[in-house]
């Protein structure tokens, strides 16, 4: 499971925006050779099928280090872990986000950038993570977050060096038309429209009767009032299920103000990876356990709709 500091960074990005190990398909980026500034869609293609790992130049990012395991290719990000010296680094590329974020600041990137593309830095968790944003002409941003076991601020120099190298690889993938697509099996949850799962009257009480589903840019997560759902790929190292809901084995946990119900789907031919569907419900008065009764009701309505 990812470290808590990385979860905090990724959760923050998810809120601003609103795991089948997928094999990359080497189809070209839809961008063409021209001088006009690129939008995110022109550079990356359809977001829901984007293979984020195709944006990562693993050899350059790892450098003289050693990979801990194969990259984790999820629907909304690519996670690469490696050891350099006595330190272990985690590089997360994705998701894509939009909207204003006061944490984002201008950054003078030292590499070459295509017309209209810029790089921003984030002050969010700046003592323990280095975050860069590859920003396209339409304001949509590709986030890159680097964390390490060494939380000492002195190691921030190394984290940011790795982040800048990762930015360079993403830019090269775009300009060389090497942006890849995910190859998902027919029953993959990566093919599910998450907002369709929340668009049902059975969720009116938990989410709020006047609420409507709002998708994230990636196409794999959705928020409706107090309820959200996220579809992803994860390592098959999760604890066993605690109960059965909606015809599936699930885990019910709390995290801060949220009660979360999670279920998994094995990926054929990939025993070390699982697809994951996680429902989150905000508890009453900000207490996560207070929302678990509603979260269980949501799971009973939503999980039967998964393939």
N, C-alpha and C positions, 0 to 999 in steps of 0.2 A: 504494500500500500504506500502511496506517496507520503512524504513527511508533512507534518501539520503546517509548516511554513509555506510549502508549495500549495497545499489545499487552500490556505487563506488567500494567496495571490490569485489562484484560478477562480475561486468563488467570487472575488472582487470583480474580475473580468466578466464573469457570467452575468452579474447583476447589472453591469454597465451595458452589456449587449442586450438586454431585455428589461463494450469496446469490442466471432469471425476475426482472426487477424486479417484485416483487409490487405490484399496483395496489390501493390501499385501496378497500374497499367500505363505503359509508356506512350501515352497519347500526347500530342503537342499542346502547348498552351494556345488559347485562342488569340493571343496577341499577335500582331503583325509588325513587320519592320516599318516604322514610321516615326515622325518627329513629334506627333501630338502626345500630350500627357495621357497616361493610362489610368483608367478607372480600375477599381478592384476586380470587377467582373471581367473586364477585358484582360487583365493580367492573370487571374486565377481560374477563370471559367466558372461553372456552376458550383456554388459553395457547398451544397449538400453532398457532392461526389468528390470534393477536393481531397487529394492524398497529401496531407501536411508533411509527411516524411519525405516526399519528393522535393520539398523546399529546403531540406537539410543536407548540406555537404558533410557527411559524417566524418570523412577522412580529415578535412580541415578543422572541423569543430573539435574532434578528439585530439588532434595533433600528436604529441608524443605520449598521450595517455593510453589507457586500455579500456575498451568497452566492457561494462559489467554484464550486459545481456543484450539481445537484439532490441532495436527500438520498438517502443509500443506505439502502434499506429491506431489511433482512435478516430472517431467520426469528427471530432472537433479539434484535435491536436495531435502532435507527435512528441513523444517523450524519449529522450536519449540520456542514458546514464553511463558515466565513465569515471575512472580513477586517474588522477594525475598527481604524482608524488604521494603524499599521505592524505590527500583530500579526495572526496567523492563529489562529483558535480551532477546535477540534473538539469537538462536543457529542455524546456517545453516550448514548442512552436505552435501557435494557435491558442485560442480561437481567433476569429476575426470579430471585430467590434466596431461600433459607431457611436455617435453622440458625444457630447461634451464631457470631459473628465478633468476636474481641476488639478488632479495629480500629474497630468501630462505637461511636459515642458519641452521647449525647443532643445535640440541636441545637434552639435556640429559633428556629423559623421565624417570620418576621414576617407571613406571609399567613394567610388564613383556611383552615382545614382541616375536612373533614367529621368527624362523630362517629367516634371510634375510630381515626382515621388520624393518624399522626405522621411527623415527619421526623428522620432521623439523619444524622450526618456521619461520614466515615471518615478515619482517620489514615493509611491506606495511601497511600504516595507523596504525602503531604500537601504537600511542597515544590514539586511540579511538576504536581499535579492536584487539582482540587476535586471531591470525591465526595459526593453526597447520596443518601439512601435514603428513598423514599416507602414507609412501613411500614404495612401494613394490620392489622386487628384480629387476624388469625390469625398474625401474625409474618412473613408473606411480604413481601419487599421488592422494589421496582422501583428499580434503580440508575440514577443519572445521573452521568456523569463528564465533566468539562470539562478539556481540556488546551490548551496554546498553544505557539507557536513560542518565545515568550519564557519561558525556564525560571526567570527571576529570581523569587525568592519574593515580591518586591514586586507582581508581577502576579497573585498569588493573590487579591487583592481583586477584580480583574476576573473571574477565573475563577469565583469563588464567587458573584459577582453574577449571572453568566450561569446558573450552576447553580440558584440560587434562582428565577430567572425561568422556567427550564425546569420546575421543580417546580410552579410556579403554573399553567403551561399544562396539565400532566398532570392536576392536580386539577380544573381547569375542564373538561377533556375527560370526566373521570369523572362529575362532578356534572351536566354538561349532556347526558349520555348520547350522547357523540360518539366513543366508543371504536370504532375500525374493525376490520374483518377483512381478512386477506389474500385475494387472488383468485389462486389458483395454477392453472397449466395442469395437465392430467391426468398429464403425465410429470414434473412438478416434483419435485425431491428434497425439497421442503418437505412432501410427502405421505408420505414414507418414515418408518417407525418405526425410529429408529436402533438401539435395543436388539435388534431382530430381526436386524440385520446381524451383531451380535456373539454371538448365541445359537446357536452351532454348534460341534460337537466339534473341527472343524479348528483352532480357536483355543485349545484347551486348553493346549497347550505354551507359546504366547506369553503368554496371559493368566493361566494358572494353572488346573489342572483343577478346583479347588474353588470357583472364582470364578463369580459370576453377574452379568449386566448390571444396572447401576443407572442409570435415566434421570435427566436433569436436568429441572427443573420445566418448562422451555420446551417440551420434547418434541422437540428437534432435536439433542440430543447425549446421549451415553451413555458410561459407563465400565465396563469389566470388567477387574478386576485391573490389569495393566500396560498394557492396551490401551484406547484411547478412540477415539471417532469423533464428529466434529462436522460438521453440514450447515449451510451458510450461503450468503449472496449476497455477491459481491465485485465490485470494479471490474475490468474486463478489461484489466489492466495487468501481469499476472503474466508472469514469464519463460516461455519455451517448455518443453515437456515434455522430460525427459531420457531416458526409457525407456518401455517398454510393460509393463504388469503387469495381470493380470486382464482382458485384453481392452480396456484403456484406456490412453491416454497419460497419464503421471504425472510428477510431480517428486518426487525424494527429497532431503530436506534434514535437517539437524540443528539443534536449538535447545536448548542446555543439555543436560539429561539425556534429551531426547526425540529419537527419529528419527521424522520425519513424511513420510508419503506422501500427496500431494494430486493430485486429478484434478478436472476442470472439465466443466461441461455448458453449452453456449451457451443463451441464453434467446431464444426466437423473438421477433423484433420489437424486441429490446433489445440492440443490438450493443455497448454500453458496459458491460454487466453479464453476469456468469456465475454459475451456481450452483457451489458448491464442496463437495467431500467430502474431509475431512482425517482420516487415521488417524494416531494417535500411539502409539508404543511406548516405554516406559521402558527405557533401555539398562542393561546389566549394570554394577554399581558406579557408576551415575550417569553413565555416558558415553553420549551420544546415538548416536555412530557404532557403538557396540557393539550397539545394538538394531536396526540397519538390516536385517540378515539376517532377523530375525523380522518386522520391519515389512513387508518385501517378501512374505513368506509370508502375512501377514494380508491384504495387498492382493489377492493372488491369490484368496483365499477370499471376500473381502467385495465387491470392486468389481463382479463379474459379477451380483450381486444388485440393483444399482442399475438403475432404469428407463432 
